[in-house]
Amino acid sequence: MNLVRFLIRLLLIALGAVVGLGLFLFAVVAFVGFLLFSLLTGRKPNLQFRVNKNPWAGRSAPGGDVVDVEAREVSDAAPLPLQPPERR
């Protein structure tokens, strides 16, 4: 009985290792393919993923009222003096 239990455990460990290795190899091939595709198309690969830092926090309500400010022209603006940078 102990021999059968040992063989089943060994078989499950080996099967798990094969599945894990297969998933790892699939991820590596997909990553290399993604990078090669990005290099061939000339686009920078975007490898950043958006992660909600606090998934338990609810969505916040929209901000307060929008205030429209009247723009005015500034006519007395003094130009900045154009001087070479100081050497130290």
C-alpha positions as CSV (number, residue, x, y, z in Angstrom):
1,M,0.0,0.0,0.0
2,N,2.9,2.4,0.8
3,L,4.5,1.6,-2.6
4,V,1.3,2.4,-4.5
5,R,0.9,5.7,-2.5
6,F,4.5,6.6,-3.2
7,L,4.2,5.8,-6.9
8,I,1.0,7.9,-7.2
9,R,2.6,10.8,-5.4
10,L,5.7,10.6,-7.6
11,L,3.5,10.5,-10.7
12,L,1.6,13.6,-9.6
13,I,4.8,15.5,-8.8
14,A,6.2,14.6,-12.2
15,L,3.0,15.6,-14.0
16,G,2.9,18.9,-12.1
17,A,6.6,19.5,-13.1
18,V,5.8,18.8,-16.8
19,V,2.8,21.1,-16.8
20,G,4.7,23.9,-15.0
21,L,7.6,23.6,-17.3
22,G,5.3,23.7,-20.3
23,L,3.6,26.8,-19.1
24,F,7.0,28.4,-18.4
25,L,8.2,27.6,-21.9
26,F,5.0,28.9,-23.4
27,A,5.4,32.2,-21.5
28,V,9.0,32.5,-22.6
29,V,8.1,31.9,-26.3
30,A,5.2,34.3,-26.1
31,F,7.5,37.0,-24.6
32,V,10.2,36.5,-27.2
33,G,7.6,36.6,-29.9
34,F,6.1,39.8,-28.5
35,L,9.5,41.4,-28.4
36,L,10.4,40.3,-32.0
37,F,7.0,41.6,-33.2
38,S,7.7,44.9,-31.5
39,L,11.2,45.1,-33.0
40,L,9.9,44.3,-36.5
41,T,7.1,46.9,-36.4
42,G,9.3,49.5,-34.8
43,R,7.0,50.1,-31.9
44,K,8.2,50.4,-28.3
45,P,6.9,47.5,-26.3
46,N,4.5,48.5,-23.6
47,L,5.2,46.1,-20.7
48,Q,3.4,48.1,-18.0
49,F,0.2,46.8,-16.7
50,R,-2.4,48.8,-14.8
51,V,-2.9,47.3,-11.3
52,N,-5.5,48.6,-8.9
53,K,-3.4,49.2,-5.8
54,N,-6.3,48.9,-3.5
55,P,-8.9,46.6,-5.0
56,W,-11.2,46.9,-2.0
57,A,-11.6,50.6,-2.3
58,G,-14.7,51.6,-4.2
59,R,-14.6,53.9,-7.1
60,S,-14.4,57.5,-6.0
61,A,-17.2,59.9,-6.8
62,P,-16.5,62.5,-9.5
63,G,-14.7,65.6,-8.4
64,G,-16.4,68.8,-7.4
65,D,-18.0,71.4,-9.6
66,V,-16.1,72.6,-12.6
67,V,-15.2,76.3,-12.3
68,D,-14.8,78.2,-15.6
69,V,-12.3,81.0,-15.2
70,E,-12.4,84.0,-17.5
71,A,-9.0,84.5,-19.3
72,R,-7.5,88.0,-19.7
73,E,-4.6,89.2,-21.8
74,V,-1.4,90.3,-20.1
75,S,0.0,93.2,-22.0
76,D,2.7,94.6,-19.7
77,A,4.8,91.5,-19.5
78,A,8.5,92.4,-19.4
79,P,10.7,90.3,-21.6
80,L,13.3,88.2,-19.9
81,P,16.9,89.4,-20.4
82,L,18.9,87.2,-22.8
83,Q,22.2,86.7,-21.2
84,P,24.7,83.9,-21.6
85,P,24.9,81.4,-18.8
86,E,27.4,82.3,-16.0
87,R,30.6,80.3,-15.9
88,R,31.9,79.1,-12.6
